[in-house]
Amino acid sequence: MKNKTVLGICGSPRKKATEFVLKEALKMLEERGYTTKFFTVRRKNIGFCQHCDYCLKKKECRFRDDMYELYPLLGEAKGIIIATPVYNGGLSAQIKAVLDRTRALVALDYDFFRHKVGMAIAVGGDRIGGQELAIQQILTFFILNGMIPVSGGSFGANIGASLWSKDTLEGVKEDEEGFRSLRKTIRRFSEFLEKYS
């Protein structure tokens, strides 16, 4: 039986544009018959990885924080969408902490992420504000962990969904080109999920 569970991880500490876009993406997938789950870093206690190697020895992270809410969700999902606001031309610190802290899962099972399908969403305050670099950082995480990174393809969504918020929720809602990139990426993401789940 196919695993049709998709996890969306929101890397914004605010309940604004990035969370809105990710929830819209999850709705699109629900319309295609997927079960979706949502996790946000907002109001969560997630410490930074210290690369202490505790997880290599004990097969778990020594920091008992809100990552332990996320770990089982990552295990259940066949598809993972990571959405980040653009901070200083790249990822938010919160989503970077999440990515780094998954080291504990790979220490427990080297193939934990292998063959899961991943896509990225980046929302920037400027039209050209670092969205592509933020997406590339997420795709690099997918590649390093043996996942299948999916973009929306050429002509508008080359490496993923890129949106422009003008630093407001209303701004991102008006970004027709950004939502076109989101729809294209969701379409290809669901095609890969069907093929590989």
C-alpha positions, 0 to 999 in steps of 0.5 A, spaced: 500 500 500 502 506 498 504 511 503 500 518 501 503 522 507 506 528 506 509 533 512 510 540 511 515 543 516 514 551 516 521 554 518 518 561 520 517 564 527 511 568 525 504 566 523 504 570 516 506 569 509 511 562 509 506 559 513 500 561 509 503 558 503 505 552 506 498 551 508 496 552 501 501 547 498 498 542 503 491 543 501 493 542 494 496 535 496 489 534 500 485 535 493 490 530 490 488 525 495 494 525 500 494 525 508 498 531 510 501 533 517 503 540 519 509 542 523 511 549 525 517 552 528 513 557 531 513 557 539 517 551 539 523 550 543 528 547 538 536 548 540 542 548 535 546 542 534 552 542 537 555 536 533 557 533 540 556 526 537 552 524 543 547 521 537 552 517 534 554 513 541 547 513 544 542 513 537 538 519 540 539 526 541 541 529 548 537 535 547 530 533 549 526 539 546 520 540 541 524 536 536 522 530 539 515 532 536 518 532 529 522 526 529 516 521 529 512 525 523 519 525 519 518 517 520 511 517 517 512 521 511 513 519 504 514 526 502 517 532 506 516 539 504 520 544 507 518 552 507 522 557 509 522 565 509 528 568 507 533 571 512 539 575 510 539 571 503 538 564 505 534 560 510 531 562 517 536 560 523 530 556 525 529 551 519 537 550 519 536 548 526 531 543 524 535 540 519 542 540 523 538 536 528 535 530 524 543 528 524 540 524 530 535 520 526 541 518 521 545 516 527 539 511 529 538 509 521 543 511 516 537 510 511 532 514 515 531 519 509 533 515 503 527 515 497 523 520 501 521 525 496 522 532 498 520 539 495 522 546 497 518 553 498 522 560 500 518 566 501 522 573 501 520 580 502 524 582 495 522 579 489 530 577 488 531 576 495 535 570 496 529 565 495 534 561 490 539 560 495 535 558 500 531 553 496 538 550 494 540 549 501 534 545 502 535 541 496 542 540 498 539 537 505 535 532 501 541 530 496 545 529 502 540 524 506 539 520 499 532 523 498 529 525 491 529 532 491 523 535 486 523 542 483 517 545 478 521 544 472 523 549 467 519 556 465 518 558 472 519 554 478 526 551 476 528 549 483 522 550 487 517 554 489 519 561 490 514 567 492 515 574 494 511 577 500 513 584 500 514 583 507 506 582 508 501 576 508 497 580 503 503 581 498 504 574 498 497 572 497 497 577 490 504 574 488 500 570 482 507 568 479 509 565 485 503 561 486 504 559 479 511 556 481 508 553 487 502 549 483 508 547 478 512 544 484 506 541 487 504 537 481 511 534 480 512 533 487 505 529 487 508 525 480 514 523 484 510 521 490 506 516 486 512 513 482 516 512 488 511 511 494 
